[in-house]
Amino acid sequence: MNHEKSLGTVISETKAEVKEFVSTRVQMLKAEITAKVATWKYAVPLLGVALALLLAGWITLTFALVALIRAWFAPSPYAWVWGGLIIAGLYLISAVVVGWFAYSEITAVGVAPARTLEVLKQDQVWIRNEARTA
């Protein structure tokens, strides 16, 4: 009995396996991208609302703080300037700290589909090993 498969059968099976392999990887990629897009879809508008509210509060708080510091420098004709400079410095320092935190969060999550890329790398190694043993 001859148990060897014909060349056509081997090619047909290989084609089916490759098709299934690619389909699985595309599904993984779509699922990962869909999850990331879903998160961004609700997070970005919320960030916009948060920024608008922050701006309104920031303007009011800024004026109140500048006026308070101006009162401390009251006899000076530059009291408003000193108040504005001190508050601006505090805001700049705060902005750097918050911006650094946001940047570190975004870089930690990343934009690339990390799990899919990792699986594809593993697949590449597996294919190389299979090609060597064949």
C-alpha positions as CSV (number, residue, x, y, z in Angstrom):
1,M,0.0,0.0,0.0
2,N,1.3,3.4,-0.9
3,H,0.5,6.0,1.8
4,E,2.2,8.9,0.2
5,K,0.0,11.8,-0.9
6,S,0.0,13.1,-4.4
7,L,1.6,16.5,-5.1
8,G,-1.8,18.0,-5.8
9,T,-3.2,16.8,-2.5
10,V,-0.2,18.2,-0.6
11,I,-0.5,21.6,-2.3
12,S,-4.3,21.6,-1.7
13,E,-3.8,20.9,2.0
14,T,-1.0,23.4,2.3
15,K,-3.2,26.0,0.6
16,A,-6.1,25.3,3.0
17,E,-3.7,25.5,6.0
18,V,-2.2,28.8,4.9
19,K,-5.7,30.2,4.2
20,E,-6.8,29.2,7.7
21,F,-3.6,30.5,9.2
22,V,-4.0,33.9,7.5
23,S,-7.7,34.1,8.4
24,T,-7.0,33.5,12.0
25,R,-4.3,36.1,12.1
26,V,-6.5,38.7,10.4
27,Q,-9.3,37.9,12.9
28,M,-6.9,38.4,15.8
29,L,-5.7,41.8,14.3
30,K,-9.3,42.9,13.7
31,A,-10.3,42.0,17.3
32,E,-7.3,43.8,18.8
33,I,-7.8,46.9,16.6
34,T,-11.5,47.0,17.4
35,A,-10.8,46.9,21.1
36,K,-8.3,49.8,20.9
37,V,-10.7,51.9,18.7
38,A,-13.6,51.3,21.1
39,T,-11.5,52.6,23.9
40,W,-10.4,55.7,21.9
41,K,-14.0,56.4,20.8
42,Y,-15.3,57.0,24.2
43,A,-12.1,58.4,25.8
44,V,-11.4,61.2,23.3
45,P,-14.8,62.9,23.6
46,L,-14.5,62.6,27.4
47,L,-11.1,64.2,27.2
48,G,-12.6,67.1,25.2
49,V,-15.3,67.7,27.8
50,A,-12.8,67.5,30.6
51,L,-10.6,70.0,28.8
52,A,-13.4,72.5,28.3
53,L,-14.4,72.2,32.0
54,L,-10.8,72.5,33.0
55,L,-10.3,75.6,30.9
56,A,-13.4,77.3,32.6
57,G,-12.2,76.4,36.0
58,W,-8.6,77.3,35.2
59,I,-9.5,80.8,34.1
60,T,-11.6,81.5,37.2
61,L,-9.0,80.0,39.5
62,T,-6.2,81.9,37.8
63,F,-7.9,85.2,38.3
64,A,-8.6,84.4,42.0
65,L,-5.0,83.3,42.7
66,V,-3.5,86.3,40.8
67,A,-5.8,88.6,42.8
68,L,-4.8,86.9,46.1
69,I,-1.1,87.2,45.3
70,R,-1.6,90.8,44.1
71,A,-3.0,91.6,47.6
72,W,0.2,90.4,49.2
73,F,2.2,92.8,46.9
74,A,-0.4,95.5,47.3
75,P,1.8,98.6,47.7
76,S,3.9,97.7,44.7
77,P,2.8,99.1,41.3
78,Y,3.8,95.7,39.8
79,A,1.6,93.6,42.2
80,W,-0.5,92.3,39.3
81,V,2.6,91.3,37.3
82,W,4.1,89.4,40.2
83,G,0.8,87.6,40.9
84,G,0.5,86.7,37.2
85,L,4.1,85.4,37.0
86,I,3.9,83.3,40.1
87,I,0.7,81.6,39.1
88,A,1.9,81.1,35.5
89,G,5.0,79.4,36.9
90,L,2.9,77.1,39.0
91,Y,0.7,76.2,36.1
92,L,3.7,75.5,33.8
93,I,5.2,73.1,36.4
94,S,1.8,71.4,36.8
95,A,1.5,71.1,33.0
96,V,4.9,69.4,32.6
97,V,4.0,66.9,35.3
98,V,0.6,66.1,33.9
99,G,1.9,66.0,30.3
100,W,4.7,63.6,31.4
101,F,2.1,61.3,33.1
102,A,-0.1,61.3,30.0
103,Y,2.8,60.6,27.7
104,S,4.0,57.7,29.8
105,E,0.5,56.2,29.8
106,I,0.1,56.4,26.0
107,T,3.6,55.0,25.4
108,A,2.8,52.1,27.8
109,V,-0.3,51.1,25.9
110,G,1.1,51.9,22.5
111,V,-0.6,52.1,19.1
112,A,0.6,48.9,17.5
113,P,-1.3,45.7,18.0
114,A,1.3,44.1,20.3
115,R,-0.4,40.7,20.9
116,T,-0.9,40.1,17.2
117,L,2.7,41.1,16.3
118,E,4.0,38.8,19.0
119,V,2.0,35.9,17.7
120,L,3.1,36.6,14.1
121,K,6.8,36.6,15.3
122,Q,6.2,33.2,17.0
123,D,4.6,32.0,13.8
124,Q,7.6,33.2,11.8
125,V,9.9,31.2,14.0
126,W,7.7,28.1,13.8
127,I,7.6,28.4,10.0
128,R,11.4,28.7,9.8
129,N,11.8,25.6,12.0
130,E,9.3,23.6,9.9
131,A,11.0,24.7,6.7
132,R,14.4,23.5,8.1
133,T,13.0,20.1,9.2
134,A,11.2,19.5,5.9
